[in-house]
Amino acid sequence: MFEGQKELKYSASSAQSVLKKAVMSAGVRKKVTLHTLRHSFATHLLESGTDIRYIQELLGHNNPKTTMIYTHVTENSIKNINNPFDDL
């Protein structure tokens, strides 16, 4: 998701360090991990209408069931459902 110097990937420890500094700087009190960031990224993609198959590819999941954990229902998702009968 993020590139380090010379377009190389960040090491896990470097990514954790960057995230920790950003969380502290933002004053976030909740526990935030790299997995939290990954989960949020996938959830936001899904809620914005990105097809689950594309999210599966982006996350590198081999099994679609792994990606399906992001399909939890949110209140906003429910509110945005249009009733097809309203268009009649």
C-alpha positions in Angstrom: 0.0 0.0 0.0 2.9 2.4 0.8 6.2 2.6 -0.8 9.4 3.4 1.0 12.6 4.9 -0.3 13.5 4.0 -3.9 10.0 2.5 -4.4 10.8 -0.4 -2.2 8.2 -1.8 0.3 8.4 -0.8 3.9 9.5 -3.4 6.3 6.9 -4.6 8.8 8.7 -2.8 11.6 9.0 0.4 9.6 5.3 0.4 8.7 4.4 -0.2 12.3 6.6 2.7 13.4 5.1 5.1 10.9 1.6 4.0 11.9 2.4 4.4 15.6 3.7 7.9 15.1 0.6 8.9 13.0 -1.8 7.5 15.6 0.0 9.4 18.4 0.1 12.6 16.4 -3.6 12.4 15.6 -4.4 11.8 19.3 -6.2 8.5 18.7 -6.6 6.6 21.9 -7.9 3.3 20.5 -5.5 0.5 19.7 -4.6 0.7 16.0 -2.6 -1.9 14.2 -1.6 -2.5 10.6 -4.4 -5.0 10.4 -6.8 -2.3 11.5 -5.6 -0.1 8.7 -6.0 -3.0 6.2 -9.4 -3.9 7.5 -10.6 -0.2 7.3 -9.2 0.1 3.7 -11.1 -3.0 2.6 -14.3 -1.9 4.4 -14.2 1.6 2.9 -13.7 0.1 -0.6 -16.6 -2.2 -0.1 -18.9 0.6 1.2 -18.0 2.8 -1.7 -19.2 0.1 -4.2 -16.0 -1.7 -5.1 -16.7 -5.2 -6.2 -15.6 -7.8 -3.6 -13.6 -9.7 -6.3 -11.4 -6.6 -6.8 -10.9 -6.2 -3.0 -10.0 -9.9 -2.9 -7.3 -9.3 -5.5 -6.0 -6.1 -3.8 -5.7 -7.9 -0.4 -4.1 -11.0 -2.0 -6.7 -13.4 -0.7 -6.8 -16.8 -2.5 -10.1 -17.8 -0.9 -13.1 -15.5 -1.4 -14.4 -16.6 2.0 -11.4 -14.7 3.6 -12.5 -11.5 1.9 -16.2 -12.0 2.9 -15.4 -11.0 6.5 -15.5 -7.4 5.2 -19.1 -7.7 4.1 -20.5 -7.1 7.6 -23.6 -4.9 7.5 -23.3 -1.2 8.5 -26.1 1.2 9.3 -25.0 3.4 6.4 -25.1 0.5 4.0 -28.6 -0.4 5.0 -29.8 3.3 4.7 -28.4 3.5 1.1 -30.4 0.6 -0.3 -33.0 1.7 -2.8 -36.3 -0.1 -2.9 -36.8 -1.0 -6.6 -40.6 -0.6 -6.1 -40.1 3.1 -5.4 -39.1 3.5 -9.1 -42.4 2.1 -10.4 
